[in-house]
Amino acid sequence: MNGLQPSNASIERLIIVCCHAIWLGGPSNGHDEAEWAIECFQKGETPTFIEHVKAGLNILGEEPNSLLALARANNYFSYPVNPVHLTHDPYATESYQNILIPLLQFHSLTSRPPEHITIISEDFKRQRFLTLHVPAIRYSSDRVTFVGIDPPEEVTPRRELEEAERERGYGMWSRDMYGWGEYLRGVRKARGWREESEGKLLSSLKEEVREEVRRFMEWKGGDSGTDLYPGKLPWSPENF
């Protein structure tokens, strides 16, 4: 995992940049939209994605005891970054996985939960992350900071963002908190999620926590789809 050493005891905090597009490389360092893999509705939003990554790098500079997790490989925009404090998530396909997978990577690296998590994403998704995803993974909400950066109003009006979030974001996750329903499972599959990815993530964990994490990853939210996982996890609040 990027040459990271499990013995690195200096890493205590986790910074997650929920990259919403992939920089493919190129001479403009991401300033040319043609260098990005984006959806049609994201046209004009790539400067915002750059701001997300820069925000994560700035926080890492202020909190050097952190691990910065980027969703898939992205550009560091010439920032001097110690690779020991970076990891890439090659698996996440949606916002719930954006949080869960870096948390698993952190535990694989350090054998302990992060003391604090900073989540960087679009501001209109704030409630989705803080009131759905963080409770779903059973991490302590008072140990989470959310940094929200939306596209400029002239690029994508906030009204449009909020409407889409009600219909396809928060609205879907509020009824299916672990993403096992037909719609969200379809989103994952369409974006490249493979069942074997779960096995790879589990195999990276210490044996003593692997089984309890496996049970959690199989939890479907009970009959309602919204019941929180009832078991203990390595990062449950009682472990702090």
MARBA-3410 file (N, C-alpha, C, O; in Angstrom, 1 decimal):
240
0.8,-1.2,0.0,0.0,0.0,0.0,0.9,1.2,0.0,1.1,1.9,1.0 ~ 1.4,1.6,-1.2,2.2,2.8,-1.3,3.5,2.8,-0.4,4.0,3.9,-0.1 ~ 4.0,1.6,-0.1,5.2,1.5,0.7,5.0,1.9,2.1,6.0,2.1,2.9 ~ 3.8,2.0,2.6,3.5,2.4,4.0,3.9,1.3,4.9,3.7,0.1,4.6 ~ 4.5,1.6,6.1,4.9,0.6,7.0,4.0,0.5,8.2,3.7,1.6,8.8
3.5,-0.7,8.6,2.6,-0.8,9.7,3.1,-0.3,11.0,2.4,-0.1,11.9 ~ 4.5,-0.2,11.1,5.1,0.2,12.4,5.1,1.7,12.6,5.5,2.2,13.6 ~ 4.6,2.4,11.6,4.6,3.9,11.7,3.6,4.4,12.7,2.4,4.5,12.4 ~ 4.1,4.6,13.9,3.2,5.0,15.1,2.9,6.4,15.1,2.1,6.8,15.9 ~ 3.4,7.2,14.2,3.2,8.7,14.2,1.8,9.0,13.6,1.4,10.1,13.8
1.2,8.1,12.8,0.0,8.4,12.1,-1.2,8.2,13.1,-1.4,7.0,13.5 ~ -2.0,9.2,13.4,-3.1,9.1,14.3,-4.4,9.6,13.7,-5.4,9.2,14.3 ~ -4.4,10.4,12.7,-5.6,11.0,12.1,-5.7,10.6,10.7,-4.7,10.3,10.0 ~ -7.0,10.6,10.2,-7.3,10.3,8.8,-7.9,11.4,8.1,-8.9,12.0,8.6 ~ -7.4,11.8,6.9,-8.0,12.8,6.1,-8.5,12.1,4.8,-7.7,11.4,4.1
-9.8,12.2,4.5,-10.3,11.5,3.3,-10.8,12.6,2.3,-11.7,13.4,2.6 ~ -10.2,12.5,1.1,-10.6,13.4,0.0,-11.5,12.5,-0.9,-11.0,11.6,-1.6 ~ -12.8,12.8,-0.9,-13.7,12.0,-1.7,-13.7,12.5,-3.1,-14.6,13.1,-3.6 ~ -12.6,12.1,-3.8,-12.5,12.6,-5.2,-13.6,12.1,-6.1,-13.9,10.9,-6.2 ~ -14.3,13.0,-6.7,-15.5,12.7,-7.5,-15.2,12.6,-9.0,-16.2,12.4,-9.8
-14.0,12.6,-9.3,-13.6,12.3,-10.7,-12.1,11.9,-10.7,-11.4,12.0,-9.7 ~ -11.6,11.4,-11.8,-10.2,10.9,-11.8,-9.4,11.7,-12.8,-9.7,11.9,-14.0 ~ -8.3,12.3,-12.3,-7.3,13.0,-13.1,-6.5,11.9,-13.9,-5.9,11.0,-13.2 ~ -6.5,12.0,-15.2,-5.8,11.0,-16.0,-4.4,11.3,-16.3,-3.6,10.5,-16.9 ~ -3.9,12.5,-15.9,-2.6,12.9,-16.2,-2.5,13.9,-17.4,-3.5,13.8,-18.2
-1.5,14.7,-17.5,-1.4,15.6,-18.6,-0.6,16.8,-18.2,-0.3,17.1,-17.1 ~ -0.2,17.6,-19.2,0.7,18.7,-19.0,0.1,19.9,-18.2,0.9,20.7,-17.7 ~ -1.2,20.0,-18.1,-1.8,21.1,-17.4,-1.9,20.9,-15.9,-2.4,21.7,-15.2 ~ -1.5,19.7,-15.5,-1.7,19.3,-14.1,-3.2,19.4,-13.6,-3.5,19.9,-12.5 ~ -4.1,19.0,-14.5,-5.5,19.0,-14.2,-6.3,20.2,-14.5,-7.5,20.2,-14.3
-5.6,21.3,-14.9,-6.4,22.5,-15.2,-7.1,22.5,-16.6,-7.9,23.3,-16.8 ~ -6.8,21.5,-17.4,-7.5,21.3,-18.6,-8.5,20.1,-18.4,-8.1,19.0,-18.0 ~ -9.8,20.4,-18.5,-10.8,19.5,-18.2,-10.7,18.2,-19.0,-11.2,17.1,-18.6 ~ -10.0,18.3,-20.2,-9.9,17.1,-21.0,-9.0,16.0,-20.3,-9.0,14.9,-20.8 ~ -8.2,16.4,-19.3,-7.4,15.5,-18.6,-8.1,14.7,-17.5,-7.5,13.9,-16.8
-9.4,14.9,-17.4,-10.2,14.3,-16.4,-11.2,13.3,-17.0,-11.7,13.5,-18.1 ~ -11.5,12.2,-16.2,-12.6,11.3,-16.5,-13.8,11.8,-15.7,-13.8,11.6,-14.5 ~ -14.8,12.4,-16.3,-15.9,12.9,-15.6,-17.2,12.5,-16.3,-17.2,12.1,-17.5 ~ -18.3,12.6,-15.5,-19.6,12.4,-16.1,-20.1,13.7,-16.8,-19.5,14.7,-16.6 ~ -21.1,13.5,-17.7,-21.5,14.7,-18.5,-22.0,15.8,-17.6,-21.9,17.0,-17.9
-22.6,15.4,-16.5,-23.2,16.5,-15.6,-22.2,17.2,-14.8,-22.5,18.1,-14.0 ~ -20.9,16.7,-14.9,-19.8,17.4,-14.1,-19.0,18.4,-14.9,-18.0,18.9,-14.4 ~ -19.5,18.7,-16.1,-18.7,19.6,-16.9,-18.6,21.0,-16.2,-19.6,21.5,-15.7 ~ -17.4,21.5,-16.2,-17.1,22.7,-15.5,-16.7,22.6,-14.1,-16.4,23.6,-13.4 ~ -16.8,21.4,-13.5,-16.6,21.2,-12.1,-15.2,20.8,-11.7,-14.9,20.7,-10.5
-14.3,20.5,-12.7,-13.0,20.0,-12.3,-12.2,21.0,-11.5,-11.4,20.5,-10.6 ~ -12.3,22.3,-11.6,-11.6,23.1,-10.6,-12.0,22.9,-9.2,-11.2,23.0,-8.3 ~ -13.2,22.5,-9.0,-13.7,22.2,-7.6,-13.0,20.9,-7.1,-12.6,20.8,-5.9 ~ -12.8,19.9,-8.0,-12.2,18.7,-7.6,-10.7,19.0,-7.2,-10.2,18.4,-6.3 ~ -10.1,19.9,-7.9,-8.7,20.3,-7.6,-8.7,20.9,-6.2,-7.8,20.7,-5.4
-9.7,21.8,-5.9,-9.8,22.4,-4.6,-9.9,21.4,-3.5,-9.4,21.6,-2.4 ~ -10.7,20.3,-3.8,-10.8,19.3,-2.8,-9.5,18.6,-2.4,-9.1,18.5,-1.2 ~ -8.7,18.3,-3.4,-7.4,17.7,-3.2,-6.4,18.7,-2.5,-5.7,18.3,-1.6 ~ -6.5,19.9,-2.9,-5.6,20.9,-2.3,-6.0,21.1,-0.8,-5.1,21.3,0.0 ~ -7.3,21.1,-0.5,-7.7,21.2,0.9,-7.2,20.1,1.7,-6.7,20.3,2.8
-7.2,18.9,1.2,-6.6,17.7,1.9,-5.1,17.9,2.1,-4.6,17.6,3.2 ~ -4.4,18.4,1.1,-3.0,18.6,1.2,-2.7,19.7,2.2,-1.7,19.5,3.0 ~ -3.5,20.7,2.3,-3.3,21.8,3.2,-3.5,21.3,4.7,-2.7,21.7,5.6 ~ -4.5,20.5,4.9,-4.8,20.0,6.2,-3.7,19.0,6.6,-3.3,19.0,7.8 ~ -3.2,18.2,5.7,-2.1,17.3,6.0,-0.8,18.2,6.4,-0.1,17.8,7.4
-0.6,19.3,5.8,0.5,20.2,6.2,0.3,20.7,7.6,1.3,20.9,8.4 ~ -1.0,21.0,8.0,-1.3,21.5,9.4,-1.3,20.3,10.4,-1.1,20.6,11.6 ~ -1.6,19.1,9.9,-1.7,18.0,10.8,-0.8,16.8,10.3,-1.3,15.9,9.8 ~ 0.5,17.0,10.5,1.4,16.0,9.9,1.4,14.6,10.5,2.0,13.7,10.0 ~ 0.6,14.4,11.5,0.4,13.1,12.1,-0.8,12.4,11.4,-1.4,11.5,12.0
-1.1,12.8,10.2,-2.3,12.2,9.5,-1.9,11.4,8.3,-0.8,11.4,7.8 ~ -2.9,10.5,8.0,-2.8,9.8,6.7,-3.8,10.4,5.8,-5.0,10.5,6.1 ~ -3.4,10.8,4.6,-4.3,11.4,3.6,-4.7,10.4,2.6,-3.8,9.8,1.9 ~ -6.0,10.1,2.5,-6.5,9.1,1.6,-7.2,9.8,0.4,-8.1,10.5,0.6 ~ -6.7,9.5,-0.8,-7.3,10.0,-2.0,-8.1,8.9,-2.7,-7.6,7.8,-2.8
-9.3,9.1,-3.1,-10.1,8.1,-3.8,-9.5,8.0,-5.2,-9.7,8.8,-6.1 ~ -8.8,6.9,-5.4,-8.0,6.6,-6.6,-6.8,7.6,-6.8,-6.8,8.6,-6.2 ~ -5.9,7.2,-7.6,-4.7,8.0,-7.8,-5.1,9.4,-8.4,-5.8,9.5,-9.3 ~ -4.5,10.4,-7.8,-4.8,11.8,-8.3,-3.5,12.6,-8.2,-2.5,12.1,-7.7 ~ -3.6,13.8,-8.7,-2.4,14.6,-8.7,-2.2,15.4,-7.4,-3.2,15.7,-6.8
-1.0,15.7,-7.1,-0.7,16.4,-5.8,-0.4,17.9,-6.1,-0.1,18.7,-5.2 ~ -0.4,18.3,-7.4,-0.3,19.7,-7.8,1.0,20.3,-7.2,1.0,21.5,-6.7 ~ 2.1,19.6,-7.3,3.4,20.1,-7.0,3.6,20.3,-5.5,4.6,20.9,-5.1 ~ 2.7,19.8,-4.6,2.9,19.9,-3.2,3.9,18.9,-2.8,4.0,17.8,-3.2 ~ 4.8,19.3,-1.8,5.8,18.4,-1.3,5.1,17.5,-0.3,4.8,17.9,0.8
4.9,16.2,-0.6,4.2,15.3,0.2,5.1,14.1,0.5,5.6,13.5,-0.4 ~ 5.2,13.7,1.8,5.9,12.5,2.2,5.0,11.3,1.9,3.9,11.2,2.4 ~ 5.4,10.4,1.0,4.6,9.3,0.6,4.2,8.4,1.8,3.2,7.7,1.7 ~ 4.9,8.5,2.9,4.4,7.7,4.1,3.1,8.1,4.6,2.3,7.3,5.2 ~ 2.7,9.4,4.3,1.4,9.9,4.8,0.3,9.9,3.7,-0.6,10.7,3.8
0.5,9.1,2.6,-0.5,9.1,1.6,-0.9,7.7,1.3,-0.1,6.7,1.4 ~ -2.2,7.5,1.0,-2.6,6.2,0.5,-3.7,6.5,-0.6,-4.4,7.5,-0.6 ~ -3.8,5.6,-1.5,-4.8,5.6,-2.6,-5.9,4.6,-2.4,-5.6,3.4,-2.0 ~ -7.1,4.9,-2.6,-8.2,3.9,-2.6,-8.6,3.6,-4.0,-9.2,4.4,-4.7 ~ -8.2,2.4,-4.5,-8.5,2.0,-5.8,-9.9,1.3,-6.0,-10.3,0.9,-7.1
-10.7,1.2,-4.9,-11.9,0.4,-4.9,-13.2,1.2,-4.8,-14.2,0.8,-5.5 ~ -13.2,2.3,-4.1,-14.5,3.0,-3.8,-15.2,3.4,-5.0,-14.6,3.9,-6.0 ~ -16.5,3.2,-5.0,-17.4,3.5,-6.2,-18.5,4.5,-5.8,-19.2,5.0,-6.7 ~ -18.7,4.8,-4.5,-19.7,5.7,-4.1,-19.3,6.2,-2.7,-18.3,5.9,-2.1 ~ -20.2,7.1,-2.1,-19.8,7.9,-1.0,-19.6,7.1,0.3,-18.7,7.4,1.1
-20.4,6.0,0.5,-20.3,5.2,1.7,-18.9,4.5,1.6,-18.2,4.4,2.6 ~ -18.6,3.9,0.5,-17.3,3.3,0.4,-16.1,4.3,0.5,-15.0,4.0,0.9 ~ -16.4,5.6,0.1,-15.3,6.6,0.2,-14.9,6.8,1.7,-13.7,7.1,1.9 ~ -15.8,6.4,2.6,-15.4,6.5,4.0,-14.9,5.2,4.6,-13.9,5.1,5.3 ~ -15.6,4.1,4.3,-15.3,2.8,4.8,-14.0,2.3,4.4,-13.2,1.9,5.2
-13.6,2.4,3.1,-12.4,1.8,2.6,-11.2,2.5,3.2,-10.2,1.8,3.6 ~ -11.1,3.8,3.2,-9.9,4.4,3.9,-9.8,4.1,5.4,-8.7,4.0,5.9 ~ -10.9,3.9,6.0,-10.9,3.5,7.4,-10.3,2.1,7.5,-9.5,1.8,8.5 ~ -10.6,1.2,6.6,-10.0,-0.1,6.6,-8.5,0.0,6.3,-7.7,-0.7,6.9 ~ -8.2,0.8,5.4,-6.8,1.0,5.0,-6.0,1.6,6.2,-4.9,1.1,6.5
-6.6,2.5,7.0,-5.9,3.1,8.1,-5.7,2.0,9.2,-4.6,1.9,9.7 ~ -6.7,1.1,9.4,-6.5,0.1,10.4,-5.5,-0.9,9.9,-4.7,-1.5,10.8 ~ -5.5,-1.2,8.7,-4.5,-2.2,8.1,-3.1,-1.7,8.3,-2.2,-2.4,8.6 ~ -2.9,-0.4,8.2,-1.6,0.3,8.4,-1.2,0.3,9.9,0.0,0.1,10.2 ~ -2.1,0.8,10.7,-1.7,1.1,12.1,-2.2,0.1,13.2,-1.7,0.1,14.3
-3.1,-0.8,12.8,-3.7,-1.7,13.7,-4.5,-1.0,14.8,-4.7,-1.5,15.9 ~ -5.0,0.2,14.5,-5.9,0.9,15.5,-6.7,1.9,14.7,-6.5,2.1,13.5 ~ -7.8,2.4,15.3,-8.7,3.3,14.6,-8.1,4.7,14.6,-7.2,5.0,15.5 ~ -8.4,5.6,13.6,-7.9,6.9,13.7,-8.6,7.7,14.8,-9.7,7.5,15.2 ~ -7.8,8.6,15.4,-8.3,9.4,16.5,-9.3,10.5,16.0,-10.2,10.9,16.7
-9.2,10.8,14.7,-10.1,11.8,14.1,-10.1,11.6,12.6,-9.2,11.2,12.0 ~ -11.3,11.9,12.0,-11.4,11.8,10.6,-11.9,13.1,10.0,-12.9,13.7,10.5 ~ -11.2,13.6,9.0,-11.7,14.8,8.3,-12.1,14.3,6.9,-11.4,13.6,6.2 ~ -13.4,14.7,6.5,-13.9,14.3,5.3,-14.0,15.5,4.4,-14.6,16.5,4.8 ~ -13.5,15.4,3.2,-13.6,16.6,2.2,-14.4,16.1,1.0,-14.1,15.2,0.4
-15.5,16.8,0.8,-16.4,16.5,-0.3,-17.1,17.8,-0.7,-16.7,18.9,-0.3 ~ -18.2,17.6,-1.5,-19.0,18.7,-1.9,-20.0,19.0,-0.7,-20.5,18.1,0.0 ~ -20.2,20.3,-0.5,-20.9,20.7,0.7,-22.4,20.2,0.7,-23.0,20.0,1.7 ~ -23.0,20.1,-0.5,-24.4,19.7,-0.6,-24.5,18.2,-0.1,-25.7,17.8,0.1 ~ -23.5,17.5,0.0,-23.5,16.1,0.5,-23.2,16.0,2.0,-23.1,14.9,2.5
-23.1,17.1,2.7,-22.8,17.1,4.1,-23.7,16.2,4.9,-23.2,15.4,5.7 ~ -25.0,16.4,4.8,-25.9,15.6,5.6,-25.8,14.1,5.3,-26.0,13.3,6.2 ~ -25.6,13.8,4.0,-25.4,12.4,3.7,-24.3,11.7,4.4,-24.4,10.6,5.0 ~ -23.1,12.4,4.5,-22.0,11.9,5.2,-22.2,11.8,6.7,-21.9,10.8,7.3 ~ -22.6,13.0,7.2,-22.6,13.1,8.7,-23.8,12.4,9.4,-23.6,11.9,10.5
-24.9,12.3,8.7,-26.1,11.7,9.4,-26.4,10.3,8.9,-27.3,9.7,9.5 ~ -25.8,9.9,7.8,-26.0,8.5,7.3,-24.8,7.7,7.3,-24.7,6.7,8.0 ~ -23.7,8.1,6.6,-22.6,7.2,6.4,-21.8,7.1,7.7,-21.4,6.0,8.1 ~ -21.5,8.2,8.4,-20.7,8.1,9.7,-21.5,7.2,10.7,-20.8,6.3,11.3 ~ -22.8,7.4,11.0,-23.5,6.5,11.9,-23.5,5.0,11.3,-23.4,4.1,12.1
-23.6,4.9,10.0,-23.7,3.5,9.5,-22.4,2.7,9.7,-22.5,1.5,10.0 ~ -21.2,3.4,9.7,-20.0,2.6,9.9,-19.7,2.6,11.4,-18.7,1.9,11.8 ~ -20.5,3.2,12.2,-20.4,3.2,13.7,-19.1,3.8,14.2,-18.5,3.4,15.1 ~ -18.7,4.9,13.5,-17.6,5.7,14.0,-18.2,6.9,14.8,-19.3,7.4,14.5 ~ -17.5,7.3,15.8,-18.0,8.4,16.7,-18.1,9.7,15.9,-17.1,10.2,15.4
-19.3,10.3,15.8,-19.6,11.5,15.1,-18.8,12.7,15.7,-18.5,13.6,14.9 ~ -18.5,12.7,16.9,-17.8,13.9,17.5,-16.3,13.8,17.2,-15.6,14.7,17.7 ~ -15.9,12.8,16.5,-14.5,12.8,16.1,-14.4,13.0,14.6,-13.4,12.6,14.0 ~ -15.4,13.6,14.0,-15.4,13.8,12.5,-15.6,15.3,12.2,-16.4,16.0,12.8 ~ -14.8,15.8,11.3,-14.9,17.1,10.7,-15.2,17.0,9.2,-14.6,16.2,8.5
-16.2,17.8,8.8,-16.5,17.8,7.4,-16.2,19.1,6.7,-16.5,20.2,7.3 ~ -15.4,19.0,5.6,-15.1,20.2,4.9,-15.8,20.2,3.5,-15.5,19.3,2.7 ~ -16.7,21.1,3.3,-17.5,21.0,2.1,-17.2,22.2,1.1,-17.2,23.3,1.5 ~ -16.9,21.8,-0.1,-16.6,22.7,-1.2,-17.4,22.4,-2.4,-17.2,21.4,-3.1 ~ -18.4,23.3,-2.7,-19.3,23.1,-3.8,-18.7,23.8,-5.1,-17.9,24.7,-5.0
-19.2,23.3,-6.3,-18.8,24.1,-7.5,-19.4,25.5,-7.4,-20.4,25.7,-6.7 ~ -18.9,26.5,-8.1,-19.4,27.8,-8.1,-20.9,27.8,-8.6,-21.2,27.0,-9.4 ~ -21.6,28.7,-8.1,-23.0,28.8,-8.4,-23.2,29.0,-9.9,-24.2,28.4,-10.5 ~ -22.3,29.7,-10.6,-22.5,29.9,-12.0,-22.2,28.7,-12.8,-22.5,28.6,-14.0 ~ -21.5,27.7,-12.2,-21.2,26.4,-12.9,-22.3,25.4,-12.7,-22.9,24.9,-13.7
-22.7,25.2,-11.4,-23.8,24.3,-11.1,-24.6,24.9,-10.0,-24.1,25.0,-8.9 ~ -25.8,25.5,-10.2,-26.5,26.1,-9.2,-26.8,25.2,-8.0,-27.1,24.0,-8.2 ~ -26.7,25.8,-6.8,-27.0,25.0,-5.6,-28.3,24.3,-5.6,-28.5,23.2,-5.1 ~ -29.3,25.0,-6.2,-30.6,24.4,-6.2,-30.6,23.1,-7.0,-31.3,22.1,-6.6 ~ -29.9,23.0,-8.1,-29.8,21.8,-8.9,-29.1,20.7,-8.1,-29.5,19.5,-8.1
-28.0,21.1,-7.4,-27.3,20.1,-6.6,-28.2,19.5,-5.5,-28.2,18.3,-5.3 ~ -28.9,20.3,-4.8,-29.8,19.9,-3.7,-30.9,19.0,-4.2,-31.3,18.0,-3.6 ~ -31.4,19.3,-5.4,-32.5,18.5,-5.9,-32.0,17.1,-6.3,-32.7,16.1,-6.0 ~ -30.8,17.1,-6.9,-30.2,15.8,-7.3,-29.9,15.0,-6.0,-30.1,13.7,-6.0 ~ -29.4,15.7,-5.0,-29.1,15.0,-3.7,-30.4,14.4,-3.1,-30.3,13.3,-2.6
-31.5,15.1,-3.1,-32.7,14.6,-2.5,-33.2,13.3,-3.3,-33.7,12.4,-2.7 ~ -33.0,13.3,-4.6,-33.5,12.2,-5.4,-32.6,11.0,-5.4,-33.0,9.9,-5.3 ~ -31.3,11.3,-5.7,-30.4,10.2,-6.0,-29.3,10.0,-4.9,-28.5,9.0,-5.0 ~ -29.1,11.0,-4.0,-28.1,10.9,-3.0,-28.7,10.5,-1.6,-28.9,9.4,-1.3 ~ -28.9,11.6,-0.9,-29.4,11.4,0.5,-30.7,10.6,0.4,-31.0,9.7,1.3
-31.6,10.9,-0.5,-32.9,10.2,-0.6,-32.7,8.7,-0.7,-33.5,8.0,-0.1 ~ -31.8,8.2,-1.5,-31.6,6.8,-1.7,-30.9,6.2,-0.5,-31.3,5.1,0.0 ~ -29.9,6.8,0.0,-29.1,6.3,1.1,-29.9,6.3,2.4,-29.7,5.4,3.3 ~ -30.9,7.2,2.6,-31.7,7.2,3.8,-32.6,6.0,3.9,-33.1,5.7,5.0 ~ -32.9,5.4,2.8,-33.7,4.2,2.7,-32.9,2.9,2.6,-33.5,1.8,2.7
-31.6,3.0,2.4,-30.8,1.8,2.1,-29.4,2.2,2.6,-28.5,2.4,1.8 ~ -29.2,2.2,4.0,-28.0,2.8,4.6,-26.7,2.1,4.3,-25.6,2.6,4.4 ~ -26.8,0.8,3.9,-25.6,0.0,3.6,-25.4,-0.3,2.1,-24.5,-1.0,1.7 ~ -26.3,0.2,1.3,-26.2,0.1,-0.2,-26.4,-1.2,-0.8,-25.8,-1.6,-1.8 ~ -27.3,-2.0,-0.2,-27.6,-3.4,-0.7,-28.8,-3.4,-1.6,-29.1,-4.5,-2.2
-29.6,-2.3,-1.7,-30.8,-2.3,-2.5,-30.4,-2.3,-4.0,-29.3,-2.1,-4.4 ~ -31.4,-2.5,-4.8,-31.2,-2.7,-6.2,-30.5,-1.5,-6.8,-29.6,-1.6,-7.6 ~ -31.0,-0.3,-6.5,-30.5,0.9,-7.1,-29.0,1.1,-6.8,-28.2,1.3,-7.7 ~ -28.7,1.1,-5.5,-27.3,1.4,-5.1,-26.3,0.3,-5.4,-25.2,0.6,-5.8 ~ -26.8,-0.9,-5.4,-25.9,-2.0,-5.9,-25.7,-1.9,-7.4,-24.6,-2.2,-7.8
-26.7,-1.4,-8.1,-26.5,-1.1,-9.5,-25.5,0.0,-9.8,-24.7,-0.1,-10.7 ~ -25.5,1.0,-9.0,-24.5,2.1,-9.1,-23.1,1.5,-8.9,-22.2,1.8,-9.7 ~ -22.9,0.7,-7.8,-21.6,0.2,-7.6,-21.1,-0.7,-8.8,-20.0,-0.5,-9.2 ~ -22.0,-1.5,-9.3,-21.6,-2.4,-10.3,-21.2,-1.6,-11.6,-20.3,-1.9,-12.3 ~ -22.1,-0.6,-11.9,-21.8,0.2,-13.1,-20.5,0.9,-13.0,-19.9,1.2,-14.0
-20.1,1.2,-11.8,-18.8,2.0,-11.6,-17.6,1.1,-11.4,-16.5,1.6,-11.1 ~ -17.8,-0.2,-11.5,-16.7,-1.1,-11.5,-16.4,-1.9,-10.2,-15.4,-2.6,-10.1 ~ -17.4,-1.9,-9.3,-17.2,-2.7,-8.0,-17.2,-4.1,-8.3,-18.1,-4.6,-9.1 ~ -16.3,-4.9,-7.8,-16.2,-6.3,-8.0,-16.2,-7.0,-6.6,-15.6,-6.5,-5.6 ~ -16.9,-8.1,-6.5,-17.1,-8.8,-5.2,-15.7,-9.2,-4.6,-15.5,-9.2,-3.4
-14.7,-9.5,-5.5,-13.4,-9.9,-5.0,-12.7,-8.7,-4.3,-11.7,-9.0,-3.6 ~ -13.1,-7.5,-4.6,-12.5,-6.4,-3.9,-12.7,-6.5,-2.4,-11.8,-6.1,-1.6 ~ -13.8,-6.9,-2.0,-14.1,-7.1,-0.5,-13.1,-8.1,0.1,-12.5,-7.8,1.2 ~ -12.8,-9.2,-0.6,-11.9,-10.1,-0.1,-10.5,-9.5,0.0,-9.7,-9.8,1.0 ~ -10.1,-8.7,-0.9,-8.8,-8.1,-0.9,-8.7,-7.1,0.3,-7.6,-7.1,1.0
-9.7,-6.4,0.5,-9.7,-5.5,1.7,-9.6,-6.2,3.0,-8.8,-5.8,3.9 ~ -10.4,-7.3,3.1,-10.4,-8.1,4.4,-9.0,-8.7,4.6,-8.5,-8.8,5.7 ~ -8.4,-9.2,3.5,-7.1,-9.9,3.7,-6.0,-9.0,4.1,-5.0,-9.4,4.6 ~ -6.2,-7.7,3.9,-5.2,-6.7,4.4,-5.2,-6.4,5.9,-4.3,-5.8,6.4 ~ -6.3,-6.8,6.5,-6.5,-6.6,8.0,-5.8,-7.7,8.8,-5.6,-8.8,8.3
-5.5,-7.3,10.0,-5.0,-8.3,11.0,-6.1,-9.4,11.2,-7.3,-9.1,11.2 ~ -5.6,-10.6,11.4,-6.5,-11.7,11.5,-7.5,-11.6,12.7,-8.6,-12.0,12.6 ~ -7.0,-10.9,13.8,-7.9,-10.8,15.0,-9.1,-9.9,14.8,-10.1,-10.0,15.5 ~ -9.1,-9.1,13.7,-10.3,-8.2,13.5,-11.0,-8.6,12.2,-12.1,-8.0,11.9 ~ -10.4,-9.4,11.4,-10.9,-9.7,10.1,-12.4,-10.3,10.1,-13.2,-9.9,9.3
-12.7,-11.2,11.1,-14.0,-11.8,11.1,-15.1,-10.8,11.5,-16.1,-10.8,10.9 ~ -14.8,-9.9,12.5,-15.8,-9.0,12.9,-16.1,-7.9,11.8,-17.2,-7.5,11.6 ~ -15.0,-7.6,11.0,-15.2,-6.7,9.9,-16.0,-7.3,8.8,-16.8,-6.7,8.1 ~ -15.7,-8.6,8.5,-16.4,-9.4,7.5,-17.9,-9.4,7.8,-18.7,-9.2,6.9 ~ -18.3,-9.7,9.1,-19.7,-9.7,9.4,-20.3,-8.3,9.2,-21.5,-8.2,8.7
-19.6,-7.3,9.5,-20.1,-5.9,9.3,-20.3,-5.7,7.8,-21.3,-5.1,7.4 ~ -19.4,-6.1,7.0,-19.5,-5.8,5.5,-20.6,-6.6,4.9,-21.0,-6.3,3.8 ~ -21.1,-7.6,5.6,-22.2,-8.4,5.1,-23.6,-7.9,5.6,-24.6,-8.4,5.2 ~ -23.5,-6.9,6.5,-24.8,-6.4,7.1,-25.5,-5.6,6.1,-25.0,-4.7,5.4 ~ -26.8,-5.9,6.0,-27.7,-5.2,5.0,-28.7,-4.2,5.5,-29.6,-3.7,4.8
-28.5,-3.9,6.8,-29.4,-2.9,7.4,-30.7,-3.5,7.9,-31.7,-2.8,8.1 ~ -30.7,-4.9,8.2,-31.9,-5.5,8.7,-33.1,-5.5,7.7,-32.9,-5.2,6.5 ~ -34.3,-5.8,8.2,-35.4,-5.8,7.3,-35.8,-4.5,6.7,-36.2,-4.5,5.6 ~ -35.5,-3.4,7.4,-35.8,-2.1,6.9,-34.8,-1.5,6.0,-35.0,-0.6,5.2 ~ -33.6,-2.1,6.0,-32.5,-1.5,5.3,-31.8,-0.3,6.0,-30.8,0.3,5.5
-32.4,0.1,7.1,-31.9,1.3,7.8,-31.4,1.0,9.3,-31.1,1.9,10.0 ~ -31.5,-0.3,9.7,-31.0,-0.6,11.0,-29.5,-0.6,11.1,-28.8,-1.1,10.2 ~ -29.0,0.1,12.1,-27.5,0.2,12.3,-26.9,-1.2,12.7,-27.6,-1.9,13.4 ~ -25.7,-1.4,12.2,-25.1,-2.7,12.6,-25.0,-2.8,14.1,-24.5,-1.9,14.7 ~ -25.4,-3.9,14.7,-25.4,-4.0,16.1,-24.2,-4.5,16.8,-24.1,-4.5,18.0
-23.2,-5.0,16.0,-22.0,-5.6,16.5,-20.9,-4.6,16.8,-21.0,-3.4,16.6 ~ -19.9,-5.2,17.4,-18.7,-4.4,17.8,-17.7,-4.3,16.6,-17.6,-5.2,15.8 ~ -17.1,-3.2,16.4,-16.1,-3.0,15.4,-14.8,-2.4,15.9,-14.8,-1.8,17.0 ~ -13.7,-2.6,15.3,-12.4,-2.1,15.8,-12.4,-0.6,16.0,-11.6,-0.1,16.9 ~ -13.3,0.2,15.3,-13.3,1.6,15.5,-14.6,2.1,16.2,-15.0,3.3,16.2
-15.3,1.2,16.9,-16.5,1.6,17.6,-16.2,2.6,18.7,-15.0,2.6,19.2 ~ -17.1,3.4,19.1,-16.9,4.4,20.1,-16.3,3.9,21.4,-15.5,4.6,22.0 ~ -16.6,2.7,21.8,-16.1,2.1,23.1,-14.6,1.8,23.0,-14.0,1.5,24.0 ~ -14.0,1.9,21.8,-12.6,1.6,21.7,-11.7,2.9,21.9,-10.5,2.8,21.9 ~ -12.4,4.0,22.2,-11.6,5.2,22.4,-11.6,5.5,23.9,-11.0,6.5,24.3
END
